């Protein structure tokens, strides 16, 4: 599951400016979206080559899977704090520094001779991702103005969703032609191209309003926010616990490998991309909580059905639903989070982003523990379905009050 755009309130809290890109704001927005694609591909490409990396480093797949956990935890902790601190600087240099970190991190991953250095390299890459994403969203909102901020944010978010759709297939395909390390080199090249795009394709970007870390902590400590964010963590953990080991699951259930596995991964990614797009209009038409409950329930059912798959052809429609239900809960959950703090949407969005990556980290840990315990890969979706059910039960609890948190400019 990946973040979706926030309401126009986010743009209204970005300082007014007249950047040099005013005549071609959407060109700059597309550049920012490509950077988001590079960020997302860096995470998901590694998920597609975990077995190959494990064999190369002479460790278990579950051990290498903790690289996903490390990335997610660093992002979860760093995103709101870096978003608060980055507001003190112009957005363009912030974006360039973030992409440099992303490139260096993925180069270090490609060169890692052992597991400890591999994990350390993911820390560097995660810091770049945690810095880039909030800055890119803020820049996109400011470039087009409050009336079209939602569309601009959706374009940048589309870059991340596109990475989910093709990141794993890219990693798997390149690994099949060369090695798993080559897949990370390609991600580094994408980061370089994104940095060049930001440098030459965005003449100037405005400065976003800074937010004190105290405002982030105030919202994070409130009971209603904790309850809503816990749903995000659980739903994402349910999806990621299975998705991190999707190659092994499909190999164990439908004996998919090579071209068949690549096809199913593409189908999964298309479902994930479509799930977010389909859920958006439903949230506009129906109550966000109702849409959320329906999507989580469907996610649990689909996950529980994955182990019964037997052939790749029969698996296609269920794998499509598997991907769609992984992301469909993001739009209603994002709206619920912002409704808790309508006067400080920047804080709310950053915390929900952190919760998404916290859920990814938790899911990767759970998946690794299940496989490490000796259970078959085909049993993992049952565990994931159970996590989704817990998330559904938490979502049924209504927050009793709205926290009183204001967005505070930094001194």
N, C-alpha and C positions, 0 to 999 in steps of 0.2 A: 504494500500500500504506500502510496506516495502522496505528498501534500497537494491540495487543490487551492485555487485562488481564493483570496479573501474578498469580502465586500468592499464597496467603494470607500468606506470609512477609513480603510488603511491608506488610501491615496490622499484623503483629505488631511491626514496627519503628517504628510510629507511636505516639507517646506516648499513654497512656491518658488519657481525659478524659470529662467528662460535660457536653456542650454542651446549650444550651437546646433544641436541635432533637431531643433524644433520643427524644421521643414521636413525632416524624414524620421520621425520618431519610431515608426514601425520597423524601419531597417535596423535601428539600434536594438529594438525589442527582440527581433529575430536573432541578432548576434548574441544577446543574453540567453536566449533559449538554446542556442547551440552550445553555449558554455554549460548550461544545465544538463544537456544531453551528455556532454563529456563527463560531468560529475557523476551522473547516474550510471553511465556505462562502466565507469571505474569500479563501482560497487558490484553490479550484476554480472559483469564479465567474469569476475573471479568465481562467482557461484557456479558458473558453467564448467569450470576446469578444476574443481576441488579434487576429484579422484586422480587426475593426472599430476597435479601439484603434490598430492600426498605420496604417490609412488616416487616422484623425483626426489622429494625431501626425506623419504624413508620413514614416514610417520603415517598415522591413521587418517582417513578422510575426516573423521570427527575432530581430530586435532587441528587440521588445516581449516576446518569450518569455523574455528574460533577466531580466525582472521575477520570473518564477517561480524562476529560479536564485538571485537575490539573496535572496528570501524564504527559500528552502531553506537557503542557506549561513548566513545569520544565525541561523536556528533551530538548525541543526546545531551551531554553535559555542556559542550562548547557552543552549540547554536545560539541559545538565548543570551549567553554572556558575551559572545563575540558580536552578536547583533547589537547589543547595548553599547559596547565599546566602539564598534566600527562607525556608529553614528557621529562620532567626533571628527571624522575625516571625510574628505570627498570620496564619492563612491567609486570613481574610476580606478584610483590606485588601490583601493581595497579589493576590487575585483581582480586586478592584475596580480596582487600578492596572493590571493586565494588560488588562482590558476597556477601560479608558480609552485605553490605548495602541492597542488594536485599532481602536477607533472613530476616533481621530484619524488613524491611518495610512490607513484606508480613505477617510475624508473627503479627505485630502490626495491620495490616488490619484485620486479622482473629479474633483478640481480641477486635476490636474497639466497644465500647458500644454505640456510637452515631455518627452522621454524621461529626461533626468537627474533631473528632479524626480519623475517617476513611479518611478524606481528608488529614490530616497531615501525616498519614501513607503512603499515596501515594506519598507524597513529598520525603520521605526517599527512597522508592522503585525506584522512577524515577531517583534520583541522582545515585543510583547504576547502573541502566540501561544506563544512559547517560555516565557514566564513563567506563562501560564495553565494549560497542559496538565498539567505535573507537579504543580502546586498543586492542581488540580481532582481529579486521581487520588488524591493523598494525602488530601485532605479527604473524598472519598467513602469511602475505606478506613476512615478514623477514625470516620466517622459511624455506620457499621453494625457495627463490631467485626470481629475477625479471622475469625469463623466465616462471615460473609457478605460479606467484603471482595471476593472474586472476582466475585460477582454485581454488586456496586456498581461495581466498576471496569469491568465489561463494559457496564453501562448508560451510563457516561460515554463509554466508547470507542464505543458505539453512536451517540452524537452525532456523533463524527468520521466514522464510517462512513456515517451518514446524509447528511453533507455531501458525501461522495464520490458518493453516489447521486443527489443533486439539485443540487449546486453548479453544475456546468456547465450543466445544463438551465435552472436559474434565471437564470444569467447570459445565456444565449443567448435565452431567452424574453423577458426584460425588455429586452435590447438590441434585439430585433426590434420591440417596442412603442414604445421610446423611443431611448435611446442606451446605449452601453457604460458611460458614466459613471453612469447611473441604476442599473445593477446594483450598482456599488460603494456607492452611497448606500443601497440596500436592505440591504447587508451592514452598513453603519454603524448602521442602525436596529436590526438584529438584535443588534448589540453593545450598544446602549443598553438594549434590552429585557432582555438577559442581565444587564447590570449592575444594573438595577432588581430583577430576580429575585434576584440574590445579596444585594442590600442588604436586601430585605424578606422574602425566602423562606428565608434562613439566618440565624437570630437570632445564632448564634455558632458559630464553627468552631474546632477545636483547633489547637494548634501542632504541626507535624510535626517530627520529629527532624532537626536540621541535619546535613549531611555536609560534611566539609572537602573543598575542591577537590583536595587531595592524594590523597584516596581515589579520586576520579574518574580522575585522571591515572595512578595506580598500576595500575588495571585496564586503562585504555586502552593502556598501554605493553606489556602482557603479550602474548606471542606467540599463545597460544591464543585470547585475546579478539579480537586483531586479525584472525585468520583467520576467525573466525565472523562478526565485524562486516563484514568485506569481502564476505561472501556477501550480507548485507543490502543493502549499497551497490549491488552489481552487479544484484541481482534488482529492486530498486526502480528503478535507472537504466534497466533494460530496459523496465519498464512505463511510466515517465514519459517516456522519450524519444519514445515514440509517443503517449502520452495527452495530452501538452501540445499536440500538433498534431492531435488527434483530429478536429476539424472539417474541417481540410484533407485529412486522409487519407480520411475518409468521402466528402468531396466529390469527391476524385479517383478513388476506386474505384467507388463506387455512385452518384455524382452526387447525393448526398443534400443537400438544403437545406431550409430552412423547417421545416414540420411533420415531414417524414421524418427530417431530421437530429435534431430534438428527440426524436423517438421512439427513435431508435437510441442517443442519449446516455442516455436514461432506462433503456433496456434494459442498457446498459453499467453504469450505476450500480447497478441491481438485481443484476446479476451480481457486481459488486465487493462489495456488501453480503452477498450469499449465500455468496460464496467464503470469507469469514472465518468465518461461522457454520458452514458445512459442514466446514471443516478442523478446528475445535475438537474435536468428538467423535472424529475420526480420530486426533488426537494423543493423546487419552486411551486409545485402544484399541491403537494401533500405536506403534512407535518414532518419535519426532519426526524423526530424521534420514531415515528411509525416506519419511515423508510429505513432507518437504521436497524430497527428490530427485525424487519423482514430480510434485510441483506445478511445480517449475522446468522439468522436461522438458516437461510439458504446456504451460506458458507459451511455451516456445520454439516448439513445434509450432503453436500457435494464432497466434502473431505472424507466423510464416512463411506462414500461410494467408490472412491478412487481405488482402494485395494481389490475391488472385484473386477477391475479391468483385465481383459485377457488378450486383446489384439489391438495394434495401433489404430486400425481403421475405426473400430468401435469406440476407441478412446477419444477420438477427435472432439465430438460434441461435449463430453464430460470435461475434458481438459480445457476447452473453451470456457465452460462455466466455472471451472476451478479458477482460472485467471480472473474472470469477471467478478466473482464474489470476493476475491482478494482485495480489490480496489473499490468496489461499489459503496462500501460504508464510509469512505473518506469524505464525500461532499456533505452528507447529513451530519457527520461528526464534527466537521470543521464549522458548520453553522452553529451547532450546539455550543461549541467552545467559545465562539465569538459572542454569542448571545449572553454568556456569563459575564463578559467584560466589554460591552459595546463601546465604551469610551477609551479603551486601550486595546484595540485589535492587534496592534503590532506585538504586544506582549503575549496575547492569547495565541496568535499564530506561531510565534517562536516556541512557546511551550508545547503546543500540539505537535510541532515538528520534532521536538525533543522526544515526545512520547512515542511518536512513530518509530524513531530510531532506537529508543529504549525497548520497544516491542520487538524490533528486529534483533537486537542483541539477546533478549530473553528467548526468542524463538530459536535462534541459532544454538544457544546453550542447550535448550531442551532437546532439539533435534540431535545434537551431538551426544547427549547423555543417553538417549534412546538407542542410537546406533552403537554407542560404546558399551552398552549393557549386554550386547549380544543378540538383541531382538532383530528380526528381519526388517529390511527397509520398507517392506510392504505394510508393516504394522504402524509405521510412523504417522500416516494420515489419520488413523483412529485416535492417536494421542492429540493431534492437531484439532480434530473435531471436538474433543473434550474441552480443550482450551476455549474454543469458540463458544461452546455451551456456557462456560463460566462467564465469558464476556457478555453473552446474552442476558444472563441472570443479573449481572451488575447493571447493564443498560436498562433493565426494568425498574431500577430504583430511581426515582425522580429527585434531583437536587432540591433541597428545601429552600434555599435562598440564593440570591445573586451576590457574589463578593463585591465589595466596594473598593475598586482599585482604579487609580487614575494613572494615565500615562504622564510621566514626569520628565521634562527636558533635563538633560544632563547639565551640570554646572559648567 
